[in-house]
């Protein structure tokens, strides 16, 4: 009878541990993937047509559908491709 009691107590402790672990992982998962934070951190990256470097969309220079990391690369690209 003592062995059965010990097994039941061990099973209950194990189940309680699994439930607490599951709840903690769900709570931390919600904090890391909140919609407000992910939408603020995510922004489009555009590839420079001259050098291939990726720059954030607000910082890119655009001309006729081509994107550039700086005005100098835009000028060089247009000089070589407008001929």
KOLLUM-604026 format. One record per residue: residue number from 1; x, y, z of N, C-alpha, C, O in turn; residue in three letters. Coordinates in steps of 0.001 Angstrom, whole numbers, always signed. Atoms other than C-alpha are relative to their C-alpha. Last residue first. Layout:
% KOLLUM-604026
[NUM, [X, Y, Z], [X, Y, Z], [X, Y, Z], [X, Y, Z], Ala];
...
% end
This chain:
% KOLLUM-604026
[83, [-668, -91, +1314], [+24121, +54875, -72314], [-671, -838, -1034], [-232, -868, -2184], Unk];
[82, [+795, -876, +874], [+21734, +55282, -69401], [+603, +119, -1392], [+35, +778, -2262], Unk];
[81, [+1124, +726, +607], [+23162, +52236, -67585], [-874, +887, -890], [-1786, +375, -1539], Unk];
[80, [-414, +1189, +735], [+26651, +53450, -66696], [-1153, -689, -729], [-922, -1405, -1704], Unk];
[79, [-1019, -337, +991], [+25783, +57016, -65683], [+341, -1189, -881], [+501, -1041, -2093], Unk];
[78, [+677, -673, +1110], [+22558, +55903, -63956], [+985, +412, -1094], [+628, +396, -2272], Unk];
[77, [+848, +957, +714], [+24404, +53372, -61813], [-646, +648, -1220], [-668, +66, -2305], Unk];
[76, [-865, +924, +749], [+27119, +55856, -60857], [-817, -985, -831], [-493, -1244, -1990], Unk];
[75, [-626, -739, +1103], [+24559, +58536, -59885], [+867, -925, -854], [+785, -883, -2081], Unk];
[74, [+1063, -285, +963], [+22482, +56111, -57811], [+587, +706, -1212], [+262, +368, -2350], Unk];
[73, [+247, +1241, +729], [+25633, +54827, -56157], [-1119, +170, -1021], [-1096, -445, -2087], Unk];
[72, [-1163, +266, +843], [+26603, +58400, -55225], [-190, -1276, -817], [+146, -1302, -2001], Unk];
[71, [+157, -747, +1242], [+23079, +59121, -53962], [+1172, -233, -948], [+989, -209, -2165], Unk];
[70, [-415, -1398, -121], [+23345, +56381, -51362], [-165, +684, -1363], [-337, +21, -2386], Unk];
[69, [-325, -265, -1403], [+22029, +52859, -50632], [+442, +1447, +205], [+366, +1953, +1324], Unk];
[68, [-1416, -263, -227], [+20259, +52581, -53979], [+226, +326, +1468], [-660, +840, +2152], Unk];
[67, [-259, -527, -1336], [+16927, +51190, -55189], [+1503, +108, +223], [+2273, -711, -280], Unk];
[66, [-1283, +471, -527], [+15827, +50709, -58772], [+254, +690, +1336], [-79, +1860, +1522], Unk];
[65, [+117, +1359, -517], [+12139, +51070, -59708], [+1294, -601, +508], [+1285, -1730, +998], Unk];
[64, [+522, +916, +1020], [+12686, +54108, -61906], [-14, -1451, +467], [+357, -2350, -288], Unk];
[63, [+139, -651, +1302], [+14770, +55882, -59230], [-410, -1057, -1008], [+302, -2042, -1203], Unk];
[62, [+665, +780, +1044], [+14765, +55092, -55515], [-127, +821, -1265], [-451, +2008, -1233], Unk];
[61, [+286, -937, +1092], [+17110, +56263, -52749], [-561, -827, -1152], [+17, -1850, -1520], Unk];
[60, [-418, +287, +1376], [+16950, +54035, -49682], [-374, +1135, -943], [-1364, +1839, -742], Unk];
[59, [-1299, -613, +257], [+16779, +55268, -46067], [+462, -167, -1451], [+1469, +422, -1844], Unk];
[58, [+57, -1456, -178], [+13035, +54671, -45536], [+1321, +701, -321], [+1320, +1897, -612], Unk];
[57, [+763, -719, +1017], [+13328, +51219, -47175], [-60, +1510, +233], [+59, +2260, -736], Unk];
[56, [+1419, -151, -355], [+16032, +49954, -44820], [-719, +882, -1024], [-151, +1858, -1513], Unk];
[55, [+240, -1165, -852], [+19265, +49179, -46702], [-1480, +47, +361], [-2318, -433, -404], Unk];
[54, [+1405, -182, -365], [+20564, +45961, -48248], [-119, +1164, +972], [+624, +1251, +1950], Unk];
[53, [+238, -138, -1432], [+23983, +46187, -49929], [-1491, +211, +244], [-2157, +914, -515], Unk];
[52, [+657, +1174, -561], [+24084, +44918, -53509], [-255, +47, +1495], [-806, -899, +2057], Unk];
[51, [-956, +802, -789], [+26675, +47429, -54769], [-623, -1237, +637], [+113, -2119, +1080], Unk];
[50, [-1410, -214, +337], [+24928, +49283, -57629], [+913, -977, +746], [+1725, -1660, +121], Unk];
[49, [-244, +498, +1352], [+21300, +48106, -57573], [+1468, +124, -395], [+1911, -552, -1323], Unk];
[48, [-579, -1037, +849], [+21170, +48565, -53786], [+326, -604, -1369], [+973, -1648, -1446], Unk];
[47, [-1358, +265, +467], [+18939, +45891, -52255], [+459, +1110, -942], [-250, +1477, -1878], Unk];
[46, [-115, -85, +1449], [+15889, +47036, -50298], [+1458, -151, -405], [+2352, +383, +251], Unk];
[45, [-1384, -261, +374], [+15052, +46028, -46731], [+76, -55, -1519], [-450, -981, -2135], Unk];
[44, [-484, +562, +1252], [+11441, +46290, -45590], [+1448, +416, -242], [+1843, +1548, +38], Unk];
[43, [+117, -955, +1090], [+10775, +47036, -41952], [+638, -611, -1239], [+1529, -1456, -1139], Unk];
[42, [-93, +523, +1354], [+10057, +44883, -38919], [-127, +1130, -1013], [-1069, +1921, -961], Unk];
[41, [-1356, +418, +307], [+10855, +46179, -35434], [+173, -430, -1451], [+1298, -446, -1950], Unk];
[40, [-901, -1150, -86], [+7634, +48192, -35004], [+1417, -376, -433], [+2104, +438, -1049], Unk];
[39, [+298, -902, +1104], [+5351, +45422, -36282], [+914, +1225, +17], [+1191, +1804, -1034], Unk];
[38, [-504, +548, +1259], [+7062, +42865, -34026], [-293, +935, -1167], [+510, +1006, -2097], Unk];
[37, [-1458, -28, +66], [+6620, +44986, -30891], [+511, -486, -1356], [+1418, +120, -1927], Unk];
[36, [-476, -1381, +16], [+2933, +45736, -31332], [+1509, +65, -190], [+2004, +880, -968], Unk];
[35, [+139, -636, +1308], [+2032, +42184, -32352], [+537, +1418, -57], [+1056, +1835, -1092], Unk];
[34, [+1115, -935, -50], [+3442, +40580, -29187], [-80, +764, -1314], [+955, +1173, -1841], Unk];
[33, [+625, -142, +1310], [+5706, +37678, -30082], [-1198, +931, +31], [-2171, +706, -689], Unk];
[32, [-965, -171, +1085], [+8209, +37713, -27231], [-655, +263, -1342], [-34, +878, -2209], Unk];
[31, [-744, -1234, -189], [+5687, +38303, -24426], [+925, +268, -1172], [+1068, +1419, -1584], Unk];
[30, [+881, -1133, +279], [+3290, +35645, -25703], [+738, +1319, +124], [+483, +2243, -648], Unk];
[29, [+238, -43, +1442], [+6036, +33038, -25833], [-885, +1163, -389], [-665, +1779, -1432], Unk];
[28, [-1176, -640, +600], [+7103, +33848, -22254], [-140, +80, -1512], [+391, +1010, -2119], Unk];
[27, [-42, -1401, -425], [+3580, +33136, -21009], [+1193, +709, -616], [+1061, +1846, -1069], Unk];
[26, [+1030, -731, +742], [+3294, +29937, -23041], [+31, +1474, +345], [-137, +2318, -536], Unk];
[25, [-462, -127, +1391], [+6627, +28667, -21711], [-1028, +736, -854], [-652, +1485, -1756], Unk];
[24, [-1095, -965, +78], [+5603, +29437, -18132], [+490, +184, -1432], [+799, +1302, -1843], Unk];
[23, [+551, -1345, -184], [+2253, +27677, -18515], [+1084, +1068, -102], [+858, +2129, -684], Unk];
[22, [+773, -351, +1193], [+3901, +24568, -19968], [-565, +1417, +107], [-515, +2180, -858], Unk];
[21, [-969, -229, +1077], [+6491, +24398, -17167], [-709, +445, -1280], [-239, +1357, -1959], Unk];
[20, [-658, -1277, -284], [+3761, +24801, -14532], [+992, +343, -1109], [+1053, +1491, -1550], Unk];
[19, [+990, -1067, +179], [+1670, +22042, -16116], [+649, +1364, +221], [+446, +2290, -565], Unk];
[18, [+250, -171, +1443], [+4676, +19709, -16475], [-981, +1145, -269], [-787, +1911, -1212], Unk];
[17, [-1214, -582, +594], [+5720, +20224, -12819], [-199, +261, -1495], [+188, +1319, -1991], Unk];
[16, [-8, -1409, -405], [+2154, +19586, -11608], [+1211, +709, -610], [+1095, +1846, -1069], Unk];
[15, [+1029, -706, +768], [+2047, +16364, -13636], [-40, +1487, +347], [-197, +2327, -539], Unk];
[14, [-437, -92, +1401], [+5358, +15185, -12201], [-1013, +776, -839], [-636, +1639, -1632], Unk];
[13, [-1082, -990, +45], [+4291, +15998, -8640], [+478, +198, -1426], [+706, +1328, -1859], Unk];
[12, [+615, -1313, -191], [+1018, +14122, -9173], [+1055, +1114, -37], [+821, +2170, -626], Unk];
[11, [+709, -334, +1232], [+2843, +11100, -10608], [-643, +1378, +99], [-621, +2138, -869], Unk];
[10, [-1016, -317, +1013], [+5280, +11047, -7676], [-658, +407, -1312], [-198, +1341, -1970], Unk];
[9, [-565, -1301, -356], [+2391, +11230, -5206], [+1036, +436, -1028], [+1074, +1600, -1425], Unk];
[8, [+1038, -1003, +263], [+591, +8377, -6980], [+525, +1400, +306], [+286, +2333, -461], Unk];
[7, [+128, -161, +1453], [+3768, +6268, -7067], [-1037, +1064, -367], [-825, +1839, -1300], Unk];
[6, [-1205, -674, +457], [+4403, +6842, -3335], [-46, +244, -1518], [+337, +1318, -1982], Unk];
[5, [+104, -1402, -415], [+827, +5919, -2456], [+1184, +814, -511], [+1013, +1940, -979], Unk];
[4, [+1021, -595, +865], [+1115, +2717, -4500], [-168, +1482, +329], [-282, +2317, -568], Unk];
[3, [-596, -183, +1326], [+4373, +1854, -2762], [-990, +661, -960], [-611, +1515, -1762], Unk];
[2, [-889, -1148, -46], [+2876, +2418, +709], [+612, +295, -1341], [+833, +1460, -1670], Unk];
[1, [+820, -1191, +0], [+0, +0, +0], [+867, +1259, +0], [+485, +2244, -631], Unk];
% end
